[in-house]
Amino acid sequence: MNFKLLKTGLLVAALGLASCGGDSGTTPSTTAGTTAGTTVVAPNTGTITVMTLPNNVVSIGASGTNFKTADATGKAVFTGLPAGAVDVHIFSADGYSAVSYMGFNAASITDTSVGGNGVIDVYVQTINPDPYSFSTYYLTTATNTYEAYDWAGTGNVSFGLWDVAPGATVSGTLYALQGNATSSAGNSVSGGAEAINLGNVSLTTTATSGAAQQSFIANFTTPVPTPPLLATVQSVTPPTGMPLQNVSLGTTAVYGAFNGATQAPLTFPDTIRSVDIGDHTYSVYAGDPYSYWSRTGTFTVGGSISVAATLTTLPTMTAGQAGATLSWVNGTGASPLVVTDIYDSSYTYDWTILSVGGTTSVTLPTVPAGVASPLTIGSPYLVDVFNYKEFSGANYEQIITFFNGGGTADLEMIGVQGVAYTR
């Protein structure tokens, strides 16, 4: 799976699903509706506003002839379109990635997942460093949380912002963590014992890592304090045959203890003690190189969670497909969103396709003239297909909002990974 998708800037601000329009393949006919907690914008009535990163190219439909370059604010506006569902494609200015929205009835789409990769460098002087842990840093913004490490203890910290272009101003809060989280069950856990709020920042992204833009001092407690109670994981039951890999509680990850090169299965119940910086989203992940299952929701600090799979049937895709069209069979269970991801073996080039639930095939559009495609005709790639389910009645809009870090959703996903494909 392309893990970039889990926390990138994929956000549709639009009304619900519509019957297939444009060139989106096979989609169901559903009616629009409002879900509590969702900001709903009018459906497409002929004008679509796309907000992305500056200089990205936005194309409407399959022909590749109706396209615009996003202006300096990242905006591209299309008028005179047919009402209803119209496929929207966004190509990064660097030619490395693209994202498509197929079958969505959206008056506005905001997507910052392609063409980002901005960098922010800071310097942090650490007082009372813990000799038994390395410092971890988080930059939290209104939409995302970015992580960085100071492995060598030099004080130089570099954040990679996958959804922000170089030259953009980013405002947020900077945190420094050190010390070690603990697991009552003997699982391995990555997290901190103490967090220092270094303050609010407003910094400009660059294209490459360089000199620090600002310096900070992290004055930690000595000795390192006992980490505070975070939450208890009572049980996790993944689909049969899919080994559980890890559990995340906000920025704290729990996984099987290592014995040399061997990793033991996770043991539950497990009470986790770790610092909390306000991200109260949990996620559990199971799978192998060819399958993936995850469940995500929210937890209460000091509370407990139990998770059991309800999506237990993988979608299937025949290997060796070639050309512009890809087909698959969805697994069983409600799926308001289907995500198809095409990428090369190094994950350098990537095309992500988001489709309304029930979609069983997609056809890639013609790339506009003069625009670099992330895929080369005749070249080999790998494909993932994921079905998503939401438990609180949310529509696709809330699910995609979650990817942007702009909200929380009680969702589950299951999919196949690494299916061979030739463009």
C-alpha positions in Angstrom: 0.0 0.0 0.0 1.1 3.6 -0.6 1.0 4.8 3.0 1.1 8.4 1.8 -2.6 8.1 1.2 -3.5 7.6 4.9 -2.5 11.1 6.0 -2.4 13.2 2.9 -4.4 16.2 1.8 -7.4 14.4 0.3 -10.5 16.4 1.0 -13.8 16.6 -0.9 -16.1 19.4 0.3 -19.2 18.4 -1.6 -22.5 16.7 -1.5 -22.9 13.0 -1.5 -22.7 10.4 -4.2 -24.3 10.5 -7.6 -24.9 8.1 -10.4 -22.0 7.7 -12.7 -21.0 10.7 -14.8 -18.0 11.6 -16.9 -15.9 8.5 -17.4 -15.8 6.9 -14.0 -16.6 3.3 -14.8 -19.2 1.3 -13.0 -20.8 3.2 -10.1 -24.1 2.8 -8.2 -26.9 5.3 -8.3 -27.3 6.9 -4.9 -28.8 10.1 -3.6 -27.1 12.9 -1.8 -27.5 13.5 1.9 -26.2 15.3 4.9 -24.4 13.5 7.7 -24.1 15.0 11.2 -20.8 16.7 11.7 -20.1 17.1 8.0 -19.8 20.4 6.2 -21.8 20.0 3.0 -21.3 22.1 -0.1 -23.8 22.2 -2.9 -23.4 19.5 -5.6 -22.0 20.3 -9.0 -24.4 22.4 -11.0 -22.0 23.3 -13.8 -19.1 25.0 -11.9 -16.4 23.2 -10.1 -13.7 24.9 -8.0 -10.5 22.8 -7.4 -8.0 23.8 -4.7 -4.7 22.1 -4.9 -1.0 23.2 -4.9 0.2 26.0 -7.2 1.1 25.0 -10.7 -0.6 21.6 -10.5 -2.7 20.8 -13.6 -6.4 20.0 -13.2 -8.3 18.2 -15.9 -12.0 17.5 -16.2 -13.3 14.3 -17.9 -11.4 11.7 -19.9 -10.3 13.5 -23.0 -7.5 15.6 -21.6 -8.7 18.7 -23.5 -10.4 20.6 -20.7 -7.6 21.5 -18.3 -6.2 24.4 -16.4 -3.0 25.1 -14.4 -3.7 26.1 -10.8 -2.9 29.7 -10.0 -0.5 31.0 -7.3 -3.2 30.3 -4.7 -3.7 26.7 -6.0 -7.1 27.4 -7.5 -8.6 26.2 -10.8 -12.2 27.0 -11.6 -14.2 25.3 -14.4 -17.5 26.6 -15.6 -20.0 25.4 -18.2 -19.8 21.7 -17.1 -22.6 19.2 -17.1 -24.3 19.0 -13.7 -23.8 16.0 -11.5 -20.8 13.7 -11.3 -17.8 14.8 -13.3 -14.4 13.1 -13.1 -11.6 15.4 -11.8 -7.9 14.6 -12.3 -5.0 16.5 -10.7 -1.5 16.2 -12.0 1.6 17.3 -10.0 3.7 20.0 -11.7 6.8 17.7 -11.2 5.2 14.8 -13.0 5.6 12.3 -10.1 2.0 11.9 -9.0 -1.6 12.3 -9.9 -5.0 11.8 -8.1 -8.4 11.3 -9.7 -11.9 11.7 -8.3 -14.3 9.5 -10.2 -18.0 9.5 -9.8 -18.2 12.3 -7.2 -20.9 15.0 -7.4 -18.7 17.7 -6.0 -19.0 21.5 -6.4 -15.6 21.9 -4.9 -12.6 19.6 -4.4 -9.5 20.4 -2.2 -6.5 18.1 -2.7 -3.0 18.8 -1.6 -1.7 15.2 -1.9 0.2 15.7 -5.2 3.2 17.9 -5.8 4.0 18.6 -2.1 7.2 17.5 -0.4 8.1 20.8 1.3 10.8 20.8 4.0 11.1 22.8 7.2 14.4 22.8 9.2 14.7 23.9 12.8 17.4 23.6 15.4 16.6 22.4 18.9 19.0 22.6 21.8 18.2 19.8 24.3 18.9 20.3 28.0 19.0 17.2 30.2 18.9 14.8 27.2 17.9 11.2 28.0 20.8 8.9 27.3 18.4 5.9 26.7 16.2 7.5 24.0 16.4 9.7 21.0 14.5 12.9 20.7 11.3 12.9 18.6 9.7 16.1 17.2 6.1 16.8 16.1 4.8 19.8 14.1 1.1 20.0 14.4 -1.0 22.1 12.1 -4.7 22.6 11.6 -4.8 19.6 9.1 -1.8 17.3 9.9 0.8 16.2 12.3 4.4 15.8 10.9 7.1 13.8 12.7 10.9 14.1 12.7 13.7 12.5 14.6 17.1 13.6 15.7 18.9 10.2 15.5 22.4 11.6 15.9 21.6 14.1 18.7 22.9 17.0 16.7 19.9 19.3 17.3 19.2 19.5 13.6 15.6 18.6 12.9 14.1 18.4 9.4 10.3 17.9 8.8 9.1 16.6 5.5 5.6 18.0 4.6 4.2 15.7 2.0 1.2 17.8 1.3 2.8 21.3 1.2 4.7 22.7 -1.7 8.0 24.5 -1.3 7.6 28.2 -0.6 4.5 28.0 1.5 4.1 29.4 4.9 3.1 26.9 7.5 1.7 27.7 11.0 1.5 25.2 13.8 2.8 24.1 17.2 6.2 22.4 17.7 6.7 19.7 20.3 9.8 17.8 21.5 9.5 14.4 23.1 12.0 12.1 24.8 12.0 9.2 27.2 10.4 5.8 26.5 6.7 4.8 26.6 5.9 1.6 28.4 3.7 -1.5 27.8 2.2 -3.5 30.6 2.1 -6.6 28.4 5.7 -6.5 27.3 5.0 -5.4 23.7 7.4 -3.0 22.0 6.2 0.6 22.1 7.5 3.8 20.5 6.4 6.9 22.3 7.7 9.5 24.8 7.7 9.9 28.5 7.8 13.7 28.4 6.7 16.3 25.9 7.8 19.9 25.8 5.7 22.5 23.9 8.2 24.6 22.1 5.6 27.1 21.1 3.7 28.2 18.0 5.6 28.7 14.8 5.1 30.2 11.3 7.8 28.9 8.9 8.3 28.7 5.2 8.8 25.3 3.4 11.9 24.8 1.2 12.5 22.4 -1.6 15.5 20.7 0.1 16.8 20.4 3.7 19.2 23.3 4.6 19.9 25.8 7.3 17.6 26.0 10.3 15.0 28.7 10.1 14.5 29.0 13.9 16.2 27.8 17.1 14.5 26.4 20.2 15.5 25.1 23.6 13.9 21.9 25.0 14.5 21.9 28.8 13.6 18.3 29.8 13.1 17.0 33.3 15.8 15.0 35.0 15.5 12.2 35.8 13.0 11.3 33.0 9.6 11.1 34.5 7.3 8.0 34.4 5.2 8.4 31.3 1.5 9.2 31.9 -1.3 6.7 31.3 -2.5 6.9 27.7 -5.0 4.0 27.1 -5.5 0.3 27.4 -5.9 -1.9 24.4 -8.1 -4.8 25.5 -8.2 -6.8 22.3 -7.7 -6.7 18.5 -9.2 -9.3 16.2 -8.2 -8.9 12.6 -9.6 -10.9 9.7 -8.7 -14.6 9.8 -5.3 -15.3 8.3 -4.1 -11.7 8.4 -1.4 -11.2 11.1 -1.7 -8.2 13.3 1.2 -5.8 12.8 0.8 -2.8 15.1 -1.6 -0.6 17.0 -1.2 3.2 17.1 -2.7 5.5 19.7 -2.2 9.0 18.4 1.6 9.3 17.9 2.4 6.2 20.0 2.9 2.9 18.2 2.7 -0.6 19.7 4.0 -3.7 18.0 5.3 -7.2 18.9 8.4 -7.4 21.0 11.6 -8.3 19.2 13.8 -11.3 20.2 16.8 -10.8 18.1 15.5 -10.7 14.5 12.2 -12.4 15.5 9.2 -10.4 16.3 6.6 -11.8 18.7 2.8 -11.5 18.2 1.2 -8.6 20.1 -0.1 -9.5 23.5 -3.3 -8.1 25.0 -4.7 -6.6 27.2 -2.0 -4.0 27.2 -1.9 -0.7 29.2 0.2 1.9 27.4 1.9 4.8 29.2 3.0 7.5 26.9 2.8 11.3 26.4 -0.2 12.6 24.5 -0.1 15.7 22.3 -3.8 15.7 21.4 -4.1 13.3 18.5 -6.8 10.9 19.9 -7.1 8.7 16.8 -6.3 5.1 17.1 -5.5 2.7 14.2 -4.8 -1.0 14.0 -3.1 -2.7 11.1 -2.9 -6.3 10.0 -1.7 -7.9 6.8 1.3 -9.1 4.8 2.9 -7.9 1.5 -0.3 -8.9 -0.4 -3.1 -7.9 1.9 -4.0 -5.1 4.2 -6.6 -4.4 6.9 -7.0 -1.5 9.1 -9.5 0.0 11.6 -9.4 3.6 12.7 -11.4 5.5 15.3 -11.0 7.6 18.4 -10.0 6.8 21.9 -10.2 8.6 25.3 -7.1 9.2 27.2 -7.2 6.9 30.2 -9.9 4.7 28.6 -9.7 1.4 26.7 -10.4 0.1 23.2 -11.4 -3.3 21.7 -11.4 -3.8 18.0 -12.7 -6.6 15.8 -12.8 -6.8 12.0 -16.2 -6.6 10.2 -14.7 -6.4 6.7 -13.3 -9.9 6.3 -13.4 -10.5 2.6 -10.6 -9.1 0.4 -11.3 -7.5 -2.9 -9.7 -9.4 -5.8 -7.8 -8.2 -8.8 -6.5 -10.3 -11.7 -2.7 -9.8 -12.1 -1.3 -9.0 -15.5 -3.9 -6.5 -16.7 -2.6 -4.0 -19.2 -3.8 -0.7 -20.7 -5.8 2.2 -19.4 -8.6 0.2 -17.8 -8.3 -1.7 -14.5 -11.0 -4.1 -13.2 -11.5 -5.9 -9.9 -14.1 -7.5 -7.6 -15.0 -5.8 -4.4 -15.1 -7.6 -1.1 -18.4 -7.9 0.8 -19.7 -5.2 3.2 -20.7 -1.6 2.9 -18.1 0.4 1.0 -18.9 4.1 0.3 -15.4 4.6 -1.1 -13.0 2.5 -3.2 -9.4 3.6 -3.6 -7.1 2.3 -6.3 -3.4 3.1 -6.2 -0.9 2.5 -9.0 2.8 2.9 -8.3 6.2 1.8 -9.4 8.4 -0.5 -7.4 10.2 2.4 -5.7 7.0 4.3 -4.9 8.4 7.2 -6.8 5.7 7.5 -9.3 2.1 7.2 -8.2 -1.5 7.6 -9.4 -4.3 7.4 -6.8 -7.9 7.0 -7.9 -10.8 7.6 -5.5 -14.2 6.1 -6.7 -17.6 6.0 -5.2 -18.6 2.8 -3.5 -19.5 -0.1 -5.8 -17.0 0.9 -8.5 -15.5 -2.2 -10.1 -13.4 -0.7 -12.9 -11.7 2.6 -13.7 -10.3 3.9 -17.0 -7.4 6.3 -16.8 -7.9 9.6 -18.7 -5.8 11.0 -21.4 -3.1 13.2 -19.9 -3.4 16.8 -21.1 -0.8 17.9 -23.7 2.4 19.2 -22.2 1.7 17.5 -18.9 4.0 14.8 -17.6 2.3 11.6 -16.6 3.4 9.6 -13.6 2.8 6.4 -15.6 4.6 5.4 -18.8 2.7 3.3 -21.3 4.2 -0.2 -21.6 6.0 0.0 -18.2 5.3 -2.3 -15.3 3.6 -1.1 -12.1 1.9 -2.4 -9.0 -1.7 -1.8 -8.0 -3.6 -1.8 -4.6 -7.4 -1.8 -4.3 -9.1 -0.9 -1.0 -12.7 -1.0 0.2 -13.7 1.4 3.0 -16.5 1.1 5.5 -17.7 3.8 7.9 -19.5 3.0 11.1 -21.1 6.2 12.3 -23.1 6.8 9.1 -20.6 9.1 7.5 -20.5 9.4 3.7 -17.4 9.4 1.5 -16.9 13.1 2.2 -16.1 12.4 5.9 -13.8 9.5 5.0 -11.7 11.6 2.6 -11.7 14.4 5.1 -10.1 12.0 7.6 -7.2 11.4 5.2 -6.5 15.1 5.4 -6.3 15.0 9.2 -9.2 17.4 9.1 -11.5 15.2 11.2 -11.9 11.8 12.7 -13.8 8.9 11.3 -14.7 5.4 12.6 -13.7 3.6 9.5 -12.4 0.2 8.3 -10.5 -0.7 5.2 -9.4 -3.9 3.6 -7.5 -4.4 0.4 -5.1 -6.3 -1.8 -1.6 -5.0 -2.5 1.1 -5.3 -5.1 -0.9 -6.7 -8.0 1.2 -6.7 -11.2 0.0 -4.3 -14.0 1.3 -2.9 -17.2 0.3 0.5 -18.2 
